[in-house]
């Protein structure tokens, strides 16, 4: 893994040093003897290489020196400047020489990348541990997602079932209410009819000369079941006592209460009597 970063840096360094030396010898060889130009080129490359070697030694020790780094970059900039100056003064192939003038800076940048890689490099054991932790986290996330999807599907199924059951109950209640409303309308029509009401009165109550009792509609509303022992434990009222209680409740307000209001207050007071006896007592006192 280390060769992936160090080999490109070494290759780029070698190319830039050879190129810098060749350019200095060719460029300065026209003005000064070639040995002098060779010494100048070797000086630039030598300074660049010496600072690089010292930086690598400090990096191996886990240390860093900004002054050495600054000197190394200075040599790199100097080499790049020589290449740029030669390209600008060259009569032929100026563009080609200018295109390779960045090689010293690129070599320096590659060594910087290699240094950063070394600072963050991990051992195979640590990498395996990291991969294991990441895989475990991915497994837990996948299990959590599957659990959430399953719970969501279950909740959706439950809500669908509850909604359908509620809809069925609502439909049954609507049909029942419609049937009760129709029956109640029929009873009201029969009660309001003159001939029908007279016939129902004659068969549902005793015929009293000069008195035509009014036939009352049955009470339509919630009913409360009586306890099993309520009729057995409470003594039955006599007709006289029942008449007194019914008359007291009926005349407790002005105007007198209707049969339904009296019956509700009669049972709310804790009295017990069958519907037939209670209606007969109402007719006697009314």
Secondary structure by P-SEA (a helix, b strand, c coil): cccccaaaaaaaaaaaaaaaaaaaaaaacccccaaaaaaaaaaaaaaaaaaaaaaaaaaaaccccaaaaaaaaaaaaaaaaaaaaaaaacccaaaaaaaacaaaaaaaaaaaaaaaaaaacccaaaaaaaaaaaaaaaaaaaaaaaaaaaaaaaaaaaaaaaaaaaaaaaaaaaaaaaaaaaaaaaaaaaaacaaaaaaaaaacccccccbbbbbbcccccbbbbcccccccccccccaaaaaaaaaaaaacccccccaaaaaaaaaaacccccaaaaaaaaaaac
